[in-house]
């Protein structure tokens, strides 16, 4: 007898194929779900790791950048204050022009001071120029230390200490030489302001102690004048 369609043997084979197809489809769905879950988990982990490892260093970097910027500003304030004292107290006969003025000296100092302070400087620098022209006075300066006592966004105060030394032409056996006076110490407080992003000196004053003025441009015991040199004559030659 031949087996016809619909017989028990034929039905069993079809059921088996259907079962295999169902399990295969289920396996594919589970794999897709697992892959999607792993991808989503990886995304979350990557996002959180990036946030944890990126945000904190970024915030720390911002703080460090801010501290570095402040330190850089302090360094600039100290540099300008130091350079100002060196420039205002360094001049001599070599700076004289034919008209008896010291234009290069004026310009060197003027580069570091505010327009308001430069107006005061220009009114007083003539005294130094006259002394250089008449007595051939020379002056050199050395800065020993500088620090910042106060500073905000656009103003600062610096303290500068050092010495300056005057010199005059020698006479007699020392003719042709420069005779130096005793070094005069100074300690000054310098006020600076920030104009168009640049620190400039706006004023300065001696820091006094024990009744003695330590103005950088006047020898101890002499009247304080921000730009005028001392009025003493060249030291007499020792016999």
Secondary structure by P-SEA (a helix, b strand, c coil): cccccccaaaaaaaaaaaaaaaaaaaaaaaaaaaaaaaaaaaaaaaaaaaaaacaaaaaaaaaaaaaaaaaaaaaaaaaaaaaaaaaaacccccccccccccaaaaaaaaacccaaaaaaaaacaaaaaaaaaaccbbbbbbbccccccccccccbbbbbbbbbbbbcccccccccbbbbccbbbbbbbbbbbbcccbbbbcccccccccccccccccccccccccccccccccccccc
